[in-house]
Amino acid sequence: EHCARCHGPGFANGGVVSDLRYMSSATHQIFNQIVLEGVYSSAGMVSFADVLNKTDADDLHNYLVESGHTALEAQGDDGWWGSVMSGVYGIAGELIAWFMTP
């Protein structure tokens, strides 16, 4: 409900920002800080601590990981596109994390 406003339905990049199914490893590592603490608030990703708790954030993160795996499996032999997108979002995520680090 809240995520789709920016990330699109099913987190599949129908929104104005990245496809959450292809998060970088850096983003995975700080997922709860992003969602609950708002470490990317200066980039527009505000904290959702007022509507989500740690268990909710963990459940959401697990759902996104499963969705990413499902998307890659659905591409079958054309999985190269998922690899490309994963690389692109990985680089973008690393850059954003680097710029946002105090």
C-alpha positions as CSV (number, residue, x, y, z in Angstrom):
1,E,0.0,0.0,0.0
2,H,2.6,2.5,1.0
3,C,5.4,1.2,-1.1
4,A,3.5,1.1,-4.4
5,R,3.2,4.9,-4.4
6,C,6.8,5.2,-5.4
7,H,8.0,1.7,-6.2
8,G,5.0,0.6,-8.3
9,P,2.7,-2.3,-7.9
10,G,4.4,-5.5,-6.8
11,F,7.6,-3.4,-6.4
12,A,8.2,-4.0,-10.1
13,N,9.5,-0.6,-11.1
14,G,6.1,0.8,-12.2
15,G,6.9,3.7,-10.0
16,V,9.4,6.5,-10.0
17,V,12.2,4.8,-8.2
18,S,14.1,1.5,-8.2
19,D,12.6,-2.0,-8.6
20,L,13.0,-3.4,-5.1
21,R,13.3,-7.0,-6.4
22,Y,16.8,-6.1,-7.6
23,M,18.3,-4.5,-4.5
24,S,22.0,-4.3,-4.1
25,S,23.7,-6.2,-1.3
26,A,24.4,-2.8,0.4
27,T,20.7,-2.1,0.4
28,H,19.9,-5.5,1.8
29,Q,22.3,-4.9,4.6
30,I,20.7,-1.6,5.7
31,F,17.1,-2.4,4.7
32,N,15.6,-1.9,8.2
33,Q,17.6,1.4,8.6
34,I,16.1,2.6,5.3
35,V,12.5,1.5,6.1
36,L,12.4,2.2,9.9
37,E,15.0,4.8,10.5
38,G,14.7,6.9,7.3
39,V,18.5,6.9,6.5
40,Y,17.5,7.8,2.9
41,S,15.0,10.5,3.9
42,S,17.1,13.2,2.2
43,A,16.6,11.2,-1.1
44,G,12.9,11.0,-0.6
45,M,12.6,7.6,1.2
46,V,11.1,8.5,4.5
47,S,10.8,6.3,7.6
48,F,7.8,4.1,7.9
49,A,8.3,3.4,11.6
50,D,4.9,5.0,12.3
51,V,3.2,2.2,10.4
52,L,5.7,-0.7,10.4
53,N,7.6,-2.4,13.2
54,K,10.8,-4.5,13.0
55,T,8.8,-7.7,12.3
56,D,6.9,-6.0,9.6
57,A,10.1,-4.7,8.0
58,D,11.7,-8.2,8.2
59,D,8.6,-9.7,6.6
60,L,8.6,-7.1,3.8
61,H,12.3,-7.7,3.2
62,N,11.8,-11.5,3.0
63,Y,8.9,-11.0,0.6
64,L,11.1,-8.8,-1.6
65,V,13.9,-11.4,-1.7
66,E,11.4,-14.1,-2.7
67,S,9.8,-11.8,-5.3
68,G,13.3,-11.2,-6.8
69,H,14.0,-14.9,-7.0
70,T,10.6,-15.5,-8.5
71,A,11.1,-12.8,-11.1
72,L,14.5,-14.2,-12.1
73,E,13.1,-17.8,-12.4
74,A,10.2,-16.5,-14.5
75,Q,12.6,-15.1,-17.0
76,G,14.0,-18.6,-17.6
77,D,16.6,-18.6,-20.4
78,D,16.1,-14.8,-20.7
79,G,17.5,-14.4,-17.1
80,W,20.2,-12.2,-18.5
81,W,17.9,-9.2,-18.2
82,G,17.5,-9.8,-14.5
83,S,21.3,-10.1,-14.2
84,V,21.7,-6.8,-16.0
85,M,19.0,-5.1,-13.9
86,S,20.5,-6.5,-10.7
87,G,23.9,-5.1,-11.7
88,V,22.5,-1.7,-12.6
89,Y,20.5,-1.5,-9.3
90,G,23.5,-2.8,-7.4
91,I,25.7,0.0,-8.7
92,A,23.0,2.6,-8.1
93,G,22.4,1.3,-4.6
94,E,26.1,1.3,-3.8
95,L,26.4,4.9,-5.1
96,I,23.4,6.1,-3.1
97,A,24.6,4.3,0.0
98,W,28.0,6.0,-0.4
99,F,26.5,9.4,-0.9
100,M,24.2,9.0,2.0
101,T,26.8,7.8,4.5
102,P,27.5,10.5,7.0
